[in-house]
């Protein structure tokens, strides 16, 4: 396995970070718990689809759905939730392998890159397809966790 195979996930990560800054949907203002400052939080899904065999974090709201112009046959779906990053990451660490997704990153490469999750923050595959799940603080919704999922048919 070459390091070149892991360049595509890095490209996907860059696109996900850029896309995360422009998410939004049906929103309502609520107090953010910091002295009355309000944050706009989504209350309903934007138009789009969930990926059928990728579990959606319970109670999350889809705030973005679009194709990735840089990568053919790829889409990005972004959700937000009030759950913590650790809680959401733990959910995907158990639910992705339970749904047949596999990590191809060997343990020695995980150590080399300082990665701590097998299924979050790296590409995982299933039946000729691949996804990349990124869980982070939302840059658009203060106090919320953002779940960025890119999906594409697997490259050769």
C-alpha positions as MATLAB code, in Angstrom:
seq = 'XXXXXXXXXXXXXXXXXXXXXXXXXXXXXXXXXXXXXXXXXXXXXXXXXXXXXXXXXXXXXXXXXXXXXXXXXXXXXXXXXXXXXXXXXXXXXXXXXXXXXXXXXXXXXXXXXXXXXXXXXXXXXXXXXXXXXXXXXXXXXXXXXXXXXXXXXXXX';
ca = [
       0.000    0.000    0.000;
       1.484    3.333   -0.983;
       1.178    6.723    0.627;
      -0.192    8.002   -2.686;
      -3.479    6.224   -1.952;
      -3.889    8.513    1.067;
      -3.455   11.766   -0.899;
      -7.095   11.682   -2.107;
      -8.422   11.684    1.480;
      -6.237   14.708    2.225;
      -7.735   16.477   -0.808;
     -11.222   15.507    0.392;
     -10.417   16.851    3.848;
      -9.416   20.204    2.362;
     -12.648   20.424    0.387;
     -14.705   19.424    3.439;
     -13.096   22.158    5.520;
     -13.840   24.768    2.863;
     -17.411   23.567    2.360;
     -18.096   23.510    6.089;
     -17.708   27.280    6.173;
     -20.678   27.786    3.837;
     -23.383   25.503    5.243;
     -26.864   26.641    6.122;
     -30.542   25.764    5.918;
     -33.856   26.442    7.634;
     -32.679   28.102   10.832;
     -33.942   29.661   14.037;
     -32.227   31.812   16.651;
     -31.614   30.395   20.123;
     -29.529   31.556   23.082;
     -26.043   30.141   23.038;
     -25.617   30.271   26.808;
     -23.009   33.019   26.719;
     -24.808   36.075   28.040;
     -27.629   36.310   25.514;
     -25.588   36.131   22.298;
     -27.608   34.105   19.804;
     -26.496   31.546   17.271;
     -28.457   30.556   14.195;
     -29.060   26.829   14.316;
     -30.796   24.709   11.685;
     -34.138   23.176   12.532;
     -34.852   21.215    9.327;
     -32.887   19.374    6.633;
     -31.803   21.102    3.440;
     -32.725   19.375    0.186;
     -30.575   16.321   -0.472;
     -30.227   12.688    0.482;
     -28.619   10.682    3.215;
     -26.192    7.992    2.085;
     -28.254    4.825    2.427;
     -25.725    2.626    4.230;
     -23.945    5.328    6.207;
     -25.640    5.764    9.580;
     -26.827    9.280   10.310;
     -26.112   10.542   13.803;
     -29.450   10.490   15.685;
     -31.093   13.910   15.918;
     -28.663   15.576   13.512;
     -29.855   18.060   10.881;
     -28.602   18.055    7.272;
     -27.311   21.566    6.531;
     -25.502   20.967    3.230;
     -25.696   18.570    0.299;
     -23.868   19.059   -3.009;
     -21.636   17.407   -5.583;
     -17.895   18.009   -5.352;
     -16.856   19.750   -8.578;
     -13.198   18.766   -8.107;
     -13.931   15.034   -7.919;
     -16.334   13.343  -10.354;
     -19.172   11.243   -8.872;
     -18.545   12.594   -5.379;
     -20.925   14.337   -3.000;
     -20.626   16.030    0.360;
     -23.305   15.812    3.035;
     -22.958   17.927    6.177;
     -24.960   17.528    9.381;
     -24.921   19.397   12.693;
     -25.798   18.193   16.163;
     -25.564   19.467   19.712;
     -23.768   16.239   20.751;
     -20.058   16.451   21.574;
     -17.329   15.635   19.064;
     -16.256   12.608   21.122;
     -19.815   11.246   21.306;
     -20.330   11.625   17.547;
     -16.889   10.174   16.705;
     -17.568    7.186   18.986;
     -20.905    6.650   17.191;
     -19.179    6.451   13.795;
     -16.330    4.332   15.171;
     -18.873    1.629   16.074;
     -21.581    2.130   13.440;
     -19.448    2.267   10.277;
     -17.823   -1.159   10.766;
     -21.187   -2.547   11.914;
     -22.584   -1.442    8.538;
     -19.791   -3.101    6.537;
     -17.400   -0.166    6.057;
     -13.723   -1.096    6.348;
     -10.614    0.888    7.163;
      -7.621    0.106    4.970;
      -5.102    2.140    6.923;
      -2.540   -0.106    8.604;
      -1.755    0.474   12.278;
       1.834    1.568   11.524;
       0.595    4.290    9.155;
      -1.967    5.451   11.737;
       0.877    5.834   14.207;
       3.024    7.666   11.638;
       0.257   10.213   10.965;
      -0.789   10.461   14.624;
      -4.329    9.205   13.935;
      -6.451    7.881   16.772;
      -9.613    6.783   14.935;
      -9.948    3.954   12.425;
     -13.166    5.233   10.838;
     -13.267    8.989   11.452;
     -10.847   11.305    9.670;
      -9.770    8.815    7.035;
     -11.170    7.034    4.012;
     -13.141    3.842    4.595;
     -14.436    1.540    1.867;
     -17.307   -0.786    1.127;
     -18.105   -2.705   -2.057;
     -16.190   -0.457   -4.432;
     -17.240    2.811   -2.771;
     -15.528    5.081   -0.286;
     -16.492    7.660    2.298;
     -14.582   10.129    4.407;
     -16.172   11.193    7.717;
     -14.897   14.308    9.475;
     -16.285   15.292   12.888;
     -15.366   18.737   14.221;
     -16.616   21.897   15.912;
     -18.964   23.716   13.562;
     -17.550   26.942   12.180;
     -21.086   28.147   11.344;
     -23.075   27.097   14.424;
     -21.445   28.004   17.729;
     -21.589   25.180   20.250;
     -22.538   22.554   17.663;
     -20.664   19.613   16.180;
     -20.436   19.288   12.417;
     -20.354   15.928   10.616;
     -18.931   16.151    7.094;
     -19.310   13.031    4.963;
     -17.896   12.810    1.461;
     -18.950    9.881   -0.688;
     -17.741    8.650   -4.058;
     -17.433    5.578   -6.155;
     -14.005    4.201   -5.403;
     -11.148    5.129   -7.718;
      -9.307    2.353   -9.502;
];
